[in-house]
């Protein structure tokens, strides 16, 4: 029971972090980044390389952050910028293409065999005895990381000028620009923050599952993407909550269903999602009685 | 007369497909597979185009219909004896019956249409982002169920020994059927109404077009064509796993549609042929190939990198695809046709 609870909270936290990363970029660019999982995958490979060369852990972690942030910025310059203002469908397909591209590059460079990344192995052990035997340290660390990151982000968004600019851009990009918000700066900041979160997620995921391969974090990303859309991408907190809840749901389903049924977890979760989308197409947490006119 | 004046829209794609099939008859036995694959790809991409192209709504879910069609056609083409021995868990109705080649293709198309109707009835209310993600969820569910549910299929193992009836001829006929269906649809009242909702949803609704109904019609037709194409696919390869009809195929066929031009039938066909050819060439080159006396030996997996890059580049530089999402027209001839048509009256 305790294990189920902690596992659910931990997966929910990791998914919430990913949801924030996706939501931040969506806020300023109106673009859902399908390739977010491949950023996490790249970070995981950085950790795996570090561990195979026996780099000190802080070097590996710094490399992971460096690689993920650099890749995020590259994506922004090479893809997001030229596509600014394109239709939702075009942008969705474009980031889908980049997701595949990055995965194919990983396959080409590192092969399909798993690479083991041992980092912070101490976190793999249980936190205590008795009831706590089944709860691993990384579970607590994941929850704590998510909490700290979310609080820091809330402060940044609500207490700083940059945050104000970002919220303004998310609410109405054109108006914000007209009022003197620097579009490129705000977008770059959002992309970098989203990269930082991706790097944090890749460290947490690698500690939980040290076997890195080209599909690393792919399934998680698909689930989170579904979660943020269900939560509602128009507001950051609803997207985050959507990510968190779908993580909790996935984890609880996996723990509680018998093994004959637990293979169908994805179907249960996605089925739930389709149901929710039908009842509330604007997102579960969108205010009542707001009907958005479909934009061409 | 509209039918005749818009005939070039049908003729050029059909000629391209026939040309590819004809070229295939001149190649060696080992190279023929690339031509067969290209023809099947055309059928799948045209199926995708009927919905995505005409509605402007992105769907990542059409490959679920290909998957259902492929597994249904493959399973029903096997003899009951084989099924009893290798898949004892199957439902009796699946285990004890088998179908011929054409019947299995019809079954695939029918199942694709029914599945699309069931899925589309609720989902076609969504648009934009929500539609993209929800159709992705459909793909996820289809894959998840096919992979695990051994009463309806082989589950995680491969389905093998399926009669390889999709040769160049069947591939060509299949692709031509898909093209003709797509052409008739886009000429019809329904096709026009759906394209009106794509250009301006608010205006279309204001003149009384039901977006939901028009999208649903296209979705079901697309489901039927995709299911049918799945049948061609499985009869071409002779073997299938759930991974064959999942993310990679979704990516590949979307790339074909985007590279050719999402908004036109010509784009779908040209994109499918070009990208399929490029893909086949790169896959061959991964095991070493001589081109004009130069030996090309690419690293395994290069083909996905190149395709991903090509697709991203096309989207950034030319989002309308290489055909500009325009159909093939003969401006002068068309005017001449129109005049001669009016002359007698």
Interface residues (C-beta under 8 A of the other chain):
Chain A: X32 X78 X79 X82 X83 X86 X87 X88 X89 X90 X92 X93 X94 X96 X97 X98 X100 X101 X102 X103 X104 X105 X107 X108 X222 X225 X226 X229 X233 X263 X264 X266 X267 X270 X271 X273 X274 X277 X278 X281 X293 X294 X295 X296
Chain B: X52 X56 X57 X58 X60 X122 X123 X125 X126 X127 X128 X129 X130 X132 X133 X134 X136 X137 X138 X140 X141 X144 X145 X147 X148 X199 X200 X201 X202 X211 X251 X254 X255 X258 X299 X300 X301 X302 X304 X305 X307 X308 X309 X311 X312 X315 X316 X317 X319
